[in-house]
């Protein structure tokens, strides 16, 4: 298996969509890809794009396909929506018909509870699909998130199909009240999330002997995601796959890693976050059924936060479930890095990550995949670590 390359992301790029410009008004959750990414010597630019609903009701796919896209014109798009879809097979057929001929790769899952999509493609193709989707009233205000794709596609092919669970969780999620907004955690805008974290840190610093205990900052991701980036103060989840997450529903005897085991369900604020928000929406319905009353989730997840607030209170990179494996905060918005760079946090942001083999600090916040297909373990490692030491850990790459 080829190694993974790391890329630096620098100045923001203002992207024009040319003749098809956008109008102004208008798990398992554990994917470990084993294909290599070719490295490029030139630095990359972050792409900052605003997606709006189109006023037009028709699209000329042939016109969109006329221009050959540049490699730096590729983007990764993510969105999801929990909404009742009466005939999911008919909905899938509509999407397949529209996407026919477009250069779109990724995972788009649809069922009776809604849609969950992560895909890559040339910007014109990617946003033509977004515009088309937003013409449907059920998706007109959907939050669409974008990031640079670097080496063209971040996914090997397009998978658009029916999936019983939009997110993989033990026992499935079809029985969960996901279509009832009152059963999901209340969404907090990134700016408010930042204020809450800053207030929490200030209160804790003012009373070191008696820190606040009426809140829990809950990372609803996998442990290997935390390893390369997380919010300051968040505990590493003892989870290798979201499917087996059990916060708040552990047996009575519990486990030490369950942060919700003995908290006051009526008085404790549970601040939940994940990459894009969907895992928090799903798991919060389970916690609501368990009696937790004060549930809050970061709107749009970490990717939306980095886009609007930058890496304030965030440490490291953000793991991605595609061939890029991780992105630095500057990939979402390079301008917001200026404020963060003036804080002590910026100097300490890469000092938490440890080599899986020797426990030394690593400066490259990017996982390696074990090349043994029976293992496929994701791990951080010093580039100069010896092959002998890797073999002792039963790892190869």
Buried (B, 14 or more C-beta within 10 A) or exposed (E): BEBBBBBEBBEBBEBEBEEBEBEEEEBEBBEBBEEBBEEEEEEBBBBBBEBBBBEEEEBEEEEBBEEEBEEBBBBBBBBBBBBEBEEBEEBBEBBEEBBEEBBBBBBBBBBBBBBBBBBBBBBBBBBBBBBBBBBEEBBEEBBBBBBBBBBBBBBEEBEBEEBEBBBBBEEEBEEBBBBEEEBBBEBBBBEEBBEBBEEBBEEBEEEEEEEEEEBBBBBBBBBBBBBBBBBBBBEBBBBEBBBBBBBBBBEEEEEEBBBBBEBEBEEBBBBBBBBBBBBBBBBBBBBBEEEBEBBBBBBBBBBBBBBBBBBBBBBBBBBBBBBBBBBBBBBBBBEBBEEBEEEEBBEEBBEBBBBBBEEEEBEBBBBBBBBEEEBBBBBBBBEEBEEEBBEEBEBBB
